[in-house]
Amino acid sequence: MRMNKIFIPAALIITLFTLSVAGCINFKPIEQAVMCSSVTKTGEPILITDTFPPDIKTIFCSVKLSNTTGDKKIKAEWYIVKSDEAGLANSLLNTESVAANALYAVFAFVRSDILLPRGDYEVRLYFDNKFIQSVPFKVQGEATRSSAVLSDATICTSIDITTGKPLDRMEIVPNNEPTLFCSVKVSNADFGTKVTARWIYIKGELEGFQDKTLGERATKVEAREYIAFPISRAGSKGFPIGEYCVKLFVEDKEQLSVPFKVVDSASIPGPYLSEAATFTYKGSSENQTLELSGIFPANTETIYCKMKINNAPAGTELKIRWIIAKDAQGEVSDYQLREQTIPVEGNMQIVDYIQRKSDEFPRGDYSIKFLVNGTEQMTVPFKVQ
């Protein structure tokens, strides 16, 4: 980075910076930046390399600073420059900022349980919000562990749209739910790994209809930590009452079986929440369509959330809190934007919203907390970017 200052030669004070006769300060804030698989306690690189296997757990970028100052920050952006395997290009993975107050600044990218796609990567480094340099590296070769493992399989009515994680967990399901999900965590899986869910009706009110497959869906992992498989009831009829299971397969080999029951909705003690999702409206006022999403542009006018409360006795109170969990700069956390309390009874579909008060919503991670009679029952996350 080049920094320019005006100075009077007669009053020149020699500092750590090199001053040119023309009055320019030539200052390179980063002396060295390398990729490595481990660092010392002070941040010095130990095993320097620019190539990592797909199952590497943590990748480090060790940055040696030319000058340390507590009032400046150094930022790292981790990118997939190109991965034919994942079909990605110039894809941002993570951003982190640290104070430039030590000789070494260390940035670490921790892989989830999903294997990294093979391809070209880089870390883009900024000092005082000005781009300085990129540090390239590659992910290639074979993983030392290539066998995918399924865990945390859950039947639910609501999922985090961006991640597939369950927002509720149900072993006994009301028959009037329009859609059910089986959400499952996938570990140590390559991008092309196939995972299949088979929904089976074991027995129940349908006589002569036992151990029948209701539906089957297969998908590839493709960098997802969770996969959610949906099934919807036919028409206006509810799910048949009875015993069910979802069988989960990796490359056509069964790994898990998730049992659950479907019962008359009126028999489940309430109140309980279901069918939560965030959304916005697209199109003109004459031709609007509802679009479910867990990620919203910062210039979105209004962000909505819907959910259903079930079997709520008279006098039940539902409290809704909209919260900035963490802004993109890391300066704001758990900041409450809005709260309202609604009296509810029986089965009710609830829609709430927030509107931006300035040009844009603050970028970052948000959450909507639902409390029933003062007890938190569900948290719905979403992002603004």
Secondary structure as the mmCIF struct_conf table of DSSP 4:
data_model
#
loop_
_struct_conf.conf_type_id
_struct_conf.id
_struct_conf.beg_label_comp_id
_struct_conf.beg_label_asym_id
_struct_conf.beg_label_seq_id
_struct_conf.end_label_comp_id
_struct_conf.end_label_asym_id
_struct_conf.end_label_seq_id
STRN STRN1 ARG A 2 ASN A 4
HELX_RH_3T_P HELX_RH_3T_P1 PRO A 9 ALA A 11
BEND BEND1 LEU A 16 PHE A 17
STRN STRN2 THR A 18 LEU A 19
HELX_LH_PP_P HELX_LH_PP_P1 SER A 20 SER A 20
TURN_TY1_P TURN_TY1_P1 VAL A 21 ALA A 22
BEND BEND2 GLY A 23 GLY A 23
STRN STRN3 CYS A 24 ASN A 26
BEND BEND3 PRO A 29 PRO A 29
STRN STRN4 ILE A 30 CYS A 36
BEND BEND4 SER A 37 SER A 37
STRN STRN5 VAL A 39 VAL A 39
TURN_TY1_P TURN_TY1_P2 LYS A 41 THR A 42
STRN STRN6 PRO A 45 PRO A 45
BEND BEND5 ILE A 46 LEU A 47
STRN STRN7 ILE A 48 ILE A 48
BEND BEND6 ASP A 50 ASP A 50
STRN STRN8 THR A 51 PHE A 52
TURN_TY1_P TURN_TY1_P3 PRO A 54 ASP A 55
BEND BEND7 LYS A 57 LYS A 57
STRN STRN9 THR A 58 LEU A 65
BEND BEND8 SER A 66 ASN A 67
TURN_TY1_P TURN_TY1_P4 GLY A 70 ASP A 71
STRN STRN10 LYS A 73 SER A 83
TURN_TY1_P TURN_TY1_P5 ASP A 84 GLY A 87
STRN STRN11 LEU A 88 ALA A 99
BEND BEND9 ALA A 100 ALA A 100
BEND BEND10 ALA A 102 LEU A 103
STRN STRN12 TYR A 104 VAL A 110
BEND BEND11 ASP A 113 ASP A 113
STRN STRN13 ILE A 114 ILE A 114
HELX_LH_PP_P HELX_LH_PP_P2 LEU A 115 PRO A 117
BEND BEND12 ARG A 118 ARG A 118
STRN STRN14 GLY A 119 PHE A 127
TURN_TY1_P TURN_TY1_P6 ASP A 128 ASN A 129
STRN STRN15 LYS A 130 VAL A 139
BEND BEND13 GLY A 141 GLY A 141
BEND BEND14 THR A 144 THR A 144
STRN STRN16 VAL A 149 CYS A 156
BEND BEND15 THR A 157 THR A 157
STRN STRN17 ILE A 159 ILE A 159
TURN_TY1_P TURN_TY1_P7 ILE A 161 THR A 163
STRN STRN18 PRO A 166 PRO A 166
BEND BEND16 LEU A 167 ASP A 168
BEND BEND17 GLU A 171 GLU A 171
STRN STRN19 ILE A 172 PRO A 174
TURN_TY1_P TURN_TY1_P8 ASN A 175 ASN A 176
BEND BEND18 PRO A 178 PRO A 178
STRN STRN20 THR A 179 SER A 187
BEND BEND19 ASN A 188 ASN A 188
STRN STRN21 ALA A 189 ALA A 189
TURN_TY1_P TURN_TY1_P9 PHE A 191 GLY A 192
STRN STRN22 LYS A 194 GLY A 204
BEND BEND20 GLU A 205 LEU A 206
TURN_TY1_P TURN_TY1_P10 GLU A 207 GLY A 208
BEND BEND21 ASP A 211 ASP A 211
STRN STRN23 LYS A 212 LYS A 220
TURN_TY1_P TURN_TY1_P11 GLU A 222 ALA A 223
BEND BEND22 GLU A 225 GLU A 225
STRN STRN24 TYR A 226 SER A 232
BEND BEND23 ALA A 234 ALA A 234
TURN_TY1_P TURN_TY1_P12 GLY A 235 SER A 236
BEND BEND24 LYS A 237 LYS A 237
HELX_LH_PP_P HELX_LH_PP_P3 GLY A 238 PRO A 240
BEND BEND25 ILE A 241 ILE A 241
STRN STRN25 GLY A 242 VAL A 250
TURN_TY1_P TURN_TY1_P13 GLU A 251 ASP A 252
STRN STRN26 LYS A 253 VAL A 263
HELX_RH_3T_P HELX_RH_3T_P2 SER A 265 SER A 267
BEND BEND26 ILE A 268 ILE A 268
BEND BEND27 GLY A 270 GLY A 270
STRN STRN27 TYR A 272 LYS A 282
BEND BEND28 GLY A 283 GLY A 283
TURN_TY1_P TURN_TY1_P14 SER A 285 GLU A 286
BEND BEND29 ASN A 287 ASN A 287
STRN STRN28 THR A 289 LEU A 292
BEND BEND30 GLY A 294 GLY A 294
STRN STRN29 ILE A 295 PHE A 296
TURN_TY1_P TURN_TY1_P15 ALA A 298 ASN A 299
BEND BEND31 GLU A 301 GLU A 301
STRN STRN30 THR A 302 ASP A 327
TURN_TY1_P TURN_TY1_P16 ALA A 328 GLN A 329
BEND BEND32 GLY A 330 GLY A 330
STRN STRN31 SER A 333 GLN A 355
BEND BEND33 LYS A 357 GLU A 360
HELX_LH_PP_P HELX_LH_PP_P4 PHE A 361 ARG A 363
STRN STRN32 GLY A 364 VAL A 372
TURN_TY1_P TURN_TY1_P17 ASN A 373 GLY A 374
STRN STRN33 THR A 375 VAL A 384
#
